[in-house]
């Protein structure tokens, strides 16, 4: 076994025993998003490296340290997508989708070369939601209402909380940045290594530091909200007013910043205390400036991303009824039974399209196959030997309720299951 190949560190398999919970969450996600009029867009996993340098910024940890970047055979620099917003906006600009409002969502793997830990992987699945062409606070608030509904549907409302802030316009943030840098320079000796590195490249990220030694410095820093203009304040107050009116609980976190420079005005995170240091499950905000940054005309954009591994980790802590992989397990013993079992299974799938029928191996005793049937999680075992097959009959045995096995004609067995699963 020493030479057995293994998955790449930080890129894990989702096993058959785990996929039902994923499918449960994915089904609810799709229902909620389509209920708000959002359409799915499917995007490439690989993009030109320049896309992320222009959108995320060259002096960010993601671009400098975390991206999987390589040269293809033509010598072009390509990158496995580390996030989805840039690719979604690139697709909209390329295909002329921004002539009017667009509500889009996407789903799939992203890649960052980070130190793997629970809730933080090098390949991770992300749900992304983007709204284009809408400037008002209603669109910001609608995204928060939509996520709030998703938490309700997933029974996770008591596991997460909403934190919200405003970063103002880019001009307001740049003015504040100078004030913040002056303040931090006065406390230069108290800054940790990460903060020193970010001081003149991305100083707002210092406010997001979790380092214990930095908390006193951060607590005394100037508050960005105090430097916002009237329009930015009004926008933020309108968002929070809508949340108040519709009963969505939130906390204004004046130290909340997003790690990407393209955000402006509303920013938010849904956080949890249940996942250790990886407490952010959903994050996003408004990023109007990115459209021009990628070559489009000035416009409006707001969106968010959900880390699905973190969401699934929370979902494992609540009791949800996921779909069983198998409803009926077919037991066959004998040559005739083996052939007739295949035929009967097809008739069942024709008669009950939603029925999940698994056919057991055509070898082994009834006893050994019953063990496999029970392990499959099926509700019923259909039992077919050569004698039953010859008479056009089949045995039905409940695997979850204590009751005897009954033998029915094939048509009656189909009717029995139709009645049960209709």
MIRO-885796 format. One line per field, with one value per residue (C-alpha): residue in one letter; x, y, z. Coordinates in nm, 2 decimals. Layout:
type: A ...
east: X ...
north: Y ...
up: Z ...
//
This chain:
type: X X X X X X X X X X X X X X X X X X X X X X X X X X X X X X X X X X X X X X X X X X X X X X X X X X X X X X X X X X X X X X X X X X X X X X X X X X X X X X X X X X X X X X X X X X X X X X X X X X X X X X X X X X X X X X X X X X X X X X X X X X X X X X X X X X X X X X X X X X X X X X X X X X X X X X X X X X X X X X X X X X X X X X X X X X X X X X X X X X X X X X X X X X X X X X X X X X X X X X X X X X X X X X X X X X X X X X X X X X X X X X X X X X X X X X X X X X X X X X X X X X X X X X X X X X X X X X X X X X X X X X X X X X X X X X X X X X X X X X X X X X X X X X X X X X X X X X X X X X X X X X X X X X X X X X X X X X X X X X X X X X X X X X X X X X X X X X X X X X X X X X X X X X X X X X X X X X X X X X X X X X X X X X X X X X X X X X X X X X X X X X X X X X X X X X X X X X X X X X X X X X X X X X X X X X X X X X X X X X X X X X
east: 0.00 0.30 0.29 -0.08 -0.15 -0.33 -0.52 -0.32 -0.29 -0.58 -0.79 -1.02 -1.27 -1.64 -1.74 -2.08 -2.18 -2.13 -2.29 -2.65 -2.60 -2.43 -2.72 -2.97 -2.80 -2.75 -3.12 -3.23 -2.98 -3.12 -3.48 -3.41 -3.20 -3.45 -3.72 -3.56 -3.53 -3.16 -3.03 -2.74 -2.43 -2.15 -1.80 -1.45 -1.23 -0.92 -0.89 -0.61 -0.39 -0.43 -0.80 -0.72 -0.43 -0.66 -0.95 -0.81 -0.49 -0.12 -0.02 -0.26 -0.19 -0.42 -0.22 0.12 0.11 -0.20 -0.29 -0.23 -0.07 0.10 0.21 0.02 0.17 0.13 0.31 0.00 -0.02 -0.33 -0.47 -0.71 -0.98 -0.93 -1.27 -1.57 -1.66 -1.40 -1.48 -1.85 -1.81 -1.56 -1.83 -2.10 -1.87 -1.76 -2.11 -2.29 -2.50 -2.48 -2.73 -2.98 -3.01 -2.87 -2.92 -2.68 -2.54 -2.27 -2.13 -1.81 -1.46 -1.21 -0.83 -0.59 -0.26 -0.31 -0.22 -0.50 -0.71 -1.07 -1.29 -1.00 -0.89 -0.68 -0.97 -1.30 -1.65 -1.81 -2.15 -2.14 -2.43 -2.40 -2.65 -2.56 -2.72 -2.89 -2.76 -3.00 -2.98 -3.28 -3.05 -2.80 -3.08 -3.24 -2.91 -2.92 -3.29 -3.21 -2.93 -3.15 -3.41 -3.15 -3.04 -3.40 -3.45 -3.13 -3.23 -2.91 -3.04 -2.92 -2.57 -2.49 -2.51 -2.49 -2.22 -2.25 -2.05 -2.00 -1.67 -1.80 -1.68 -1.33 -1.25 -1.38 -1.18 -0.86 -0.89 -0.96 -0.67 -0.42 -0.56 -0.54 -0.18 -0.08 -0.24 -0.08 0.27 0.24 0.20 0.47 0.64 0.31 0.24 0.28 0.46 0.15 0.04 0.38 0.37 0.02 0.08 0.14 -0.02 -0.36 -0.38 -0.76 -0.69 -0.50 -0.84 -0.94 -0.65 -0.73 -0.38 -0.44 -0.15 -0.31 -0.65 -0.57 -0.42 -0.72 -0.97 -0.81 -0.80 -1.01 -1.35 -1.41 -1.79 -1.69 -1.53 -1.82 -2.01 -2.38 -2.46 -2.27 -2.43 -2.78 -2.72 -2.61 -2.90 -3.15 -3.00 -3.02 -3.37 -3.50 -3.34 -3.51 -3.85 -3.83 -3.69 -3.34 -3.10 -2.76 -2.47 -2.29 -1.92 -1.72 -1.40 -1.54 -1.35 -1.32 -0.99 -1.04 -0.99 -1.28 -1.55 -1.73 -2.03 -2.21 -2.00 -2.12 -2.03 -2.24 -2.02 -2.03 -1.86 -1.90 -1.60 -1.31 -1.09 -1.27 -1.58 -1.69 -1.94 -2.08 -1.92 -1.98 -2.08 -2.10 -1.82 -1.94 -1.58 -1.48 -1.68 -1.47 -1.16 -1.22 -1.29 -1.66 -1.87 -1.94 -2.21 -2.34 -2.26 -2.32 -2.28 -2.16 -1.99 -2.07 -1.80 -1.99 -1.75 -1.81 -2.19 -2.19 -1.99 -2.27 -2.54 -2.39 -2.48 -2.85 -3.10 -3.20 -3.38 -3.16 -3.28 -3.19 -2.97 -3.18 -3.56 -3.58 -3.31 -3.35 -3.24 -3.19 -3.09 -3.08 -3.03 -3.39 -3.43 -3.13 -3.27 -3.63 -3.50 -3.34 -3.67 -3.88 -3.64 -3.69 -4.07 -4.06 -3.85 -4.11 -4.40 -4.25 -3.99 -3.88 -3.81 -3.45 -3.39 -3.06 -3.00 -2.79 -2.52 -2.65 -2.45 -2.45 -2.72 -3.05 -2.90 -2.58 -2.79 -3.03 -2.73 -2.64 -3.00 -3.01 -2.68 -2.80 -3.06 -3.35 -3.70 -3.79 -3.62 -3.77 -3.69 -3.67 -3.57 -3.61 -3.94 -4.10 -3.96 -4.12 -4.46 -4.44 -4.43 -4.19 -4.14 -4.16 -4.00 -3.99 -3.64 -3.74 -4.06 -4.10 -4.34 -4.34 -4.25 -4.54 -4.54 -4.73 -4.79 -4.55 -4.82 -4.95 -4.60 -4.56 -4.90 -4.80 -4.49 -4.67 -4.91 -4.63 -4.42 -4.69
north: 0.00 0.23 0.31 0.38 0.72 0.97 1.30 1.62 1.78 2.02 1.86 1.60 1.35 1.37 1.01 0.85 0.85 1.23 1.33 1.31 1.60 1.80 1.72 1.83 2.16 2.22 2.15 2.41 2.66 2.62 2.66 2.98 3.14 3.07 3.20 3.54 3.54 3.44 3.24 3.00 3.08 2.82 2.95 2.81 2.68 2.83 3.20 3.42 3.53 3.89 3.88 3.82 4.06 4.33 4.24 4.12 4.33 4.23 4.33 4.09 3.76 3.58 3.69 3.69 3.37 3.16 3.13 2.81 2.98 2.80 2.86 2.66 2.52 2.85 3.03 3.20 3.25 3.08 3.04 2.81 3.04 3.15 3.32 3.35 3.72 3.82 3.53 3.60 3.97 3.88 3.65 3.92 4.18 3.94 3.83 4.17 4.07 4.40 4.59 4.57 4.43 4.07 3.84 3.54 3.26 3.00 2.71 2.51 2.45 2.73 2.70 2.87 2.74 2.79 2.60 2.34 2.32 2.24 2.48 2.60 2.38 2.43 2.31 2.44 2.47 2.81 2.94 3.28 3.53 3.85 4.13 4.38 4.71 4.80 5.10 5.13 4.99 4.76 4.52 4.51 4.43 4.17 3.97 3.97 3.88 3.59 3.46 3.49 3.28 3.02 2.99 2.94 2.67 2.50 2.53 2.72 3.06 3.00 2.90 3.22 3.60 3.89 4.16 4.46 4.78 5.04 5.12 5.43 5.53 5.46 5.83 5.83 5.51 5.65 5.96 5.75 5.52 5.81 5.89 5.52 5.49 5.79 5.64 5.30 5.46 5.61 5.26 5.11 4.92 4.74 4.61 4.24 4.10 4.08 4.43 4.57 4.41 4.55 4.90 5.06 4.81 4.72 4.89 4.84 4.46 4.53 4.62 4.26 4.11 3.84 3.86 3.91 4.16 4.38 4.42 4.73 4.91 4.82 4.93 5.28 5.32 5.59 5.46 5.46 5.53 5.87 5.97 5.88 6.13 6.19 5.97 5.67 5.72 5.74 5.42 5.23 5.36 5.25 4.90 4.86 5.02 4.74 4.48 4.63 4.64 4.28 4.15 4.04 4.06 4.22 4.39 4.69 4.60 4.92 4.71 4.48 4.52 4.29 4.15 4.27 4.63 4.65 4.67 4.99 5.09 4.79 4.50 4.21 3.87 3.59 3.44 3.15 3.06 2.69 2.64 2.77 3.02 2.97 3.16 3.34 3.13 3.39 3.72 3.99 4.35 4.61 4.64 4.89 5.00 4.65 4.68 4.97 4.80 4.51 4.73 4.78 5.10 5.24 5.03 4.88 4.54 4.37 4.00 3.74 3.40 3.11 2.86 2.53 2.32 2.55 2.55 2.17 2.15 2.36 2.14 1.83 1.97 1.98 1.70 1.72 1.46 1.39 1.18 0.81 0.68 0.37 0.30 -0.06 -0.32 -0.62 -0.96 -1.23 -1.59 -1.82 -1.78 -1.72 -1.48 -1.29 -1.22 -1.15 -0.92 -0.69 -0.69 -0.61 -0.33 -0.16 -0.20 -0.03 0.26 0.30 0.29 0.51 0.75 0.89 0.54 0.45 0.08 -0.09 -0.44 -0.66 -0.90 -1.21 -1.43 -1.52 -1.66 -1.49 -1.42 -1.25 -1.04 -0.93 -0.79 -0.59 -0.47 -0.36 -0.18 0.01 0.20 0.09 0.08 -0.25 -0.56 -0.73 -1.10 -1.31 -1.67 -1.90 -2.04 -1.69 -1.58 -1.89 -1.81 -1.43 -1.34 -1.15 -1.13 -0.79 -0.74 -0.42 -0.35 -0.07 -0.20 -0.54 -0.73 -1.05 -1.10 -1.11 -1.26 -1.08 -1.11 -0.89 -0.64 -0.62 -0.56 -0.27 -0.13 -0.17 0.04 0.29 0.34 0.38 0.62 0.83
up: 0.00 0.04 -0.34 -0.35 -0.51 -0.29 -0.36 -0.37 -0.03 0.03 -0.25 -0.11 -0.24 -0.15 -0.10 -0.18 0.19 0.19 -0.14 -0.03 0.21 -0.07 -0.30 -0.03 0.01 -0.36 -0.43 -0.17 -0.30 -0.65 -0.53 -0.33 -0.61 -0.88 -0.65 -0.66 -1.04 -1.06 -1.36 -1.36 -1.56 -1.61 -1.63 -1.72 -1.44 -1.62 -1.71 -1.84 -1.54 -1.64 -1.55 -1.18 -1.18 -1.30 -1.08 -0.75 -0.77 -0.82 -0.46 -0.29 -0.12 -0.36 -0.67 -0.52 -0.32 -0.37 -0.74 -0.94 -1.24 -1.54 -1.90 -2.16 -2.47 -2.65 -2.38 -2.24 -1.87 -1.74 -1.38 -1.21 -1.09 -0.72 -0.71 -0.94 -0.96 -1.21 -1.45 -1.43 -1.51 -1.79 -1.94 -1.92 -2.09 -2.36 -2.45 -2.41 -2.12 -1.94 -2.17 -1.88 -1.53 -1.48 -1.19 -1.21 -1.00 -1.05 -0.86 -0.87 -0.76 -0.69 -0.63 -0.39 -0.27 0.11 0.42 0.44 0.75 0.84 0.63 0.42 0.13 -0.19 -0.40 -0.25 -0.38 -0.40 -0.47 -0.63 -0.68 -0.88 -0.96 -1.23 -1.34 -1.02 -0.82 -0.54 -0.19 -0.27 -0.46 -0.17 0.07 -0.16 -0.15 0.23 0.23 -0.01 0.21 0.52 0.35 0.25 0.61 0.72 0.46 0.57 0.94 1.01 1.13 1.49 1.36 1.17 1.22 0.98 1.01 0.78 0.71 0.44 0.27 0.10 -0.25 -0.37 -0.33 0.03 0.11 -0.04 0.18 0.48 0.39 0.43 0.77 0.87 0.75 0.95 1.26 1.21 1.15 1.49 1.63 1.41 1.69 1.78 1.43 1.36 1.05 0.83 0.93 0.84 0.50 0.44 0.58 0.24 0.01 0.17 0.51 0.55 0.58 0.90 1.06 0.99 1.17 1.43 1.59 1.97 1.99 1.73 1.89 2.10 1.80 1.59 1.86 1.86 1.48 1.31 1.20 0.82 0.87 1.02 0.69 0.45 0.24 0.26 -0.03 0.11 0.45 0.30 0.09 0.40 0.61 0.34 0.34 0.72 0.72 0.49 0.71 1.01 0.84 0.73 1.06 0.95 1.25 1.19 1.36 1.22 1.23 1.16 1.13 0.86 0.54 0.24 0.12 -0.24 -0.34 -0.58 -0.31 -0.23 -0.02 0.13 0.25 0.46 0.61 0.75 1.03 1.27 1.59 1.51 1.27 1.47 1.29 0.96 1.07 0.75 0.56 0.32 0.22 -0.04 -0.11 -0.38 -0.64 -0.90 -1.00 -1.12 -1.44 -1.57 -1.43 -1.67 -1.97 -1.95 -1.93 -1.58 -1.41 -1.09 -0.94 -0.61 -0.51 -0.26 -0.24 -0.01 0.09 0.05 0.26 0.55 0.49 0.48 0.81 0.97 0.81 0.96 1.30 1.24 1.17 0.80 0.60 0.30 0.01 0.03 -0.24 -0.28 -0.23 -0.35 -0.35 -0.59 -0.46 -0.72 -0.67 -0.98 -1.35 -1.44 -1.14 -1.25 -1.60 -1.48 -1.20 -1.46 -1.65 -1.34 -1.24 -1.58 -1.55 -1.20 -1.34 -1.62 -1.38 -1.10 -1.26 -0.92 -0.78 -0.71 -0.77 -0.71 -0.83 -0.61 -0.74 -0.92 -0.69 -0.32 -0.09 0.00 0.35 0.22 -0.03 0.25 0.44 0.13 0.09 0.45 0.42 0.11 0.32 0.10 0.23 0.06 -0.07 -0.38 -0.35 -0.66 -0.69 -0.99 -0.86 -0.81 -1.15 -1.31 -1.17 -1.25 -0.88 -0.65 -0.28 -0.10 0.24 0.44 0.56 0.80 0.96 1.13 0.92 0.72 0.36 0.12 -0.23 -0.50 -0.87 -1.06 -1.16 -0.80 -0.67 -0.91 -0.80 -0.43 -0.48 -0.70 -0.41 -0.16 -0.36 -0.53
//
